[in-house]
């Protein structure tokens, strides 16, 4: 059960990082267009 909790935390962290990277990339693309 502890292993499952750790796995869940790792997956959540990865998703959070990916979302942040996508957001930053999207903002930079918008700034370049303008």
VMD Tcl script that draws the C-alpha trace (Angstrom):
set ca {
  {0.00 0.00 0.00}
  {2.86 2.38 0.80}
  {4.36 1.59 -2.61}
  {1.06 2.54 -4.26}
  {1.01 5.87 -2.40}
  {4.56 6.67 -3.53}
  {3.66 5.73 -7.12}
  {0.61 8.00 -6.96}
  {2.72 10.92 -5.68}
  {5.33 10.39 -8.42}
  {2.68 10.27 -11.16}
  {0.95 13.38 -9.79}
  {4.28 15.24 -9.69}
  {5.08 14.25 -13.27}
  {1.66 15.42 -14.49}
  {2.11 18.72 -12.63}
  {5.55 19.29 -14.19}
  {4.24 18.47 -17.68}
  {1.33 20.90 -17.24}
  {3.71 23.66 -16.13}
  {6.05 23.03 -19.08}
  {3.13 23.07 -21.55}
  {1.85 26.32 -20.01}
  {5.26 27.99 -20.24}
  {5.78 26.81 -23.83}
  {2.29 28.07 -24.76}
  {3.00 31.49 -23.23}
  {6.35 31.80 -25.03}
  {4.69 30.88 -28.34}
  {1.99 33.52 -27.78}
  {4.63 36.14 -26.97}
  {6.57 35.30 -30.13}
  {3.45 35.66 -32.29}
  {2.76 39.14 -30.88}
}
mol new
graphics top color blue
foreach p $ca { graphics top sphere $p radius 0.5 }
foreach p [lrange $ca 0 end-1] q [lrange $ca 1 end] { graphics top cylinder $p $q radius 0.2 }
display resetview
